[in-house]
Structures are given as structure tokens and as C-alpha cells.
């Protein structure tokens, strides 16, 4: 049950934040998540996109 909820949330994050776009690292929602201490690990991003967000 918890895994289903986590998968649903991950799917919604991908849909709303458009995480498949190459400019993801510089998108406003991703930068906001980077600054929010609750999401400091950015587990919903690949490592390359995480580094790009940190550089932006």
C-alpha cells in the first residue's frame, strides 16, 4: 500500500514538474524544492539533474 502511494506521488511529481524535460534543473519548481529543507535530497531527480539544479 505504501509503495503504491509512493509510486503515485512520484508519477504526479514527474507530471507536474515535467521532470523529463532537459531544462529540469533550472525549472522554478525544482529550484524551490532544492531550497525547501523537506526535499533537500531531491530523491525524485536523477543525480545529473540534481547537480544541474544545484549549479543553477
C-alpha positions as CSV (number, residue, x, y, z in Angstrom):
1,X,0.0,0.0,0.0
2,X,2.8,2.4,0.9
3,X,4.7,1.6,-2.3
4,X,1.6,2.3,-4.3
5,X,1.2,5.7,-2.7
6,X,4.9,6.5,-3.2
7,X,4.7,5.5,-6.9
8,X,1.6,7.7,-7.3
9,X,3.3,10.6,-5.8
10,X,6.4,10.1,-7.9
11,X,4.2,9.9,-11.0
12,X,2.5,13.2,-10.1
13,X,5.8,14.9,-9.4
14,X,7.0,13.8,-12.9
15,X,3.8,15.1,-14.4
16,X,3.6,18.4,-12.6
17,X,7.3,19.3,-12.6
18,X,7.9,17.9,-16.1
19,X,10.9,16.0,-14.9
20,X,11.6,14.6,-18.3
21,X,12.4,18.0,-19.8
22,X,16.1,18.7,-20.3
23,X,15.8,22.1,-18.6
24,X,14.5,20.4,-15.4
25,X,17.5,21.6,-13.3
26,X,16.6,25.2,-14.0
27,X,12.9,24.9,-13.6
28,X,11.2,27.0,-10.8
29,X,9.5,24.1,-9.0
30,X,12.8,22.1,-8.9
31,X,14.7,25.1,-7.6
32,X,12.0,25.7,-5.0
33,X,12.3,22.1,-3.9
34,X,16.0,22.4,-3.7
35,X,15.6,25.3,-1.2
36,X,13.0,23.5,0.8
37,X,14.6,21.6,3.7
38,X,12.0,18.8,3.4
39,X,13.2,17.9,-0.1
40,X,16.9,18.7,0.4
41,X,17.9,15.3,-1.0
42,X,15.9,15.7,-4.2
43,X,15.2,12.0,-4.3
44,X,12.8,12.4,-7.2
45,X,15.6,13.6,-9.5
46,X,18.4,11.7,-11.2
47,X,21.9,12.6,-10.0
48,X,22.7,14.6,-13.2
49,X,19.5,16.7,-12.9
50,X,20.2,17.2,-9.1
51,X,23.7,18.5,-9.9
52,X,22.3,20.8,-12.6
53,X,19.7,22.2,-10.1
54,X,22.4,22.8,-7.6
55,X,24.5,24.7,-10.2
56,X,21.6,26.9,-11.3
